[in-house]
């Protein structure tokens, strides 16, 4: 799963360095939201077990 987050952050960096700041901010926000939701979901699922 770490490679998925790495790829998403690399896409964010690409958009940042190509001066497409709105796309970069959208990717960053989406990646952070997905990462937090995934982390919370796995944490809750492990506590249930």
C-alpha positions in Angstrom: 0.0 0.0 0.0 3.0 2.3 0.6 3.7 2.3 -3.1 0.2 3.6 -3.9 0.8 6.6 -1.5 4.2 7.1 -3.0 2.7 7.2 -6.6 0.0 9.6 -5.5 2.6 12.0 -3.9 4.8 11.7 -7.0 1.9 12.8 -9.2 1.4 15.7 -6.8 5.1 16.6 -7.1 4.9 16.4 -10.9 1.9 18.8 -11.0 3.7 21.2 -8.6 6.9 21.3 -10.7 5.0 21.8 -14.0 3.2 24.9 -12.5 -0.2 23.3 -12.3 -0.9 24.3 -8.7 -4.6 23.7 -8.6 -4.2 20.1 -9.8 -1.4 19.6 -7.3 -3.6 20.8 -4.5 -6.4 18.6 -5.6 -4.2 15.6 -5.7 -2.6 16.4 -2.4 -6.0 16.8 -0.7 -7.3 13.6 -2.2 -4.3 11.6 -1.3 -4.3 12.8 2.2 -8.0 12.1 2.6 -7.6 8.6 1.1 -4.6 7.9 3.3 -6.4 9.0 6.4 -9.5 7.0 5.6 -7.5 3.9 4.8 -5.5 4.3 8.0 -8.6 4.8 10.1 -10.4 1.9 8.5 -7.5 -0.6 9.0 -7.0 0.6 12.6 -10.7 0.1 13.4 -10.7 -3.3 11.6 -7.7 -4.5 13.6 -9.2 -3.4 16.9 -12.4 -5.4 16.0 -10.4 -8.6 15.6 
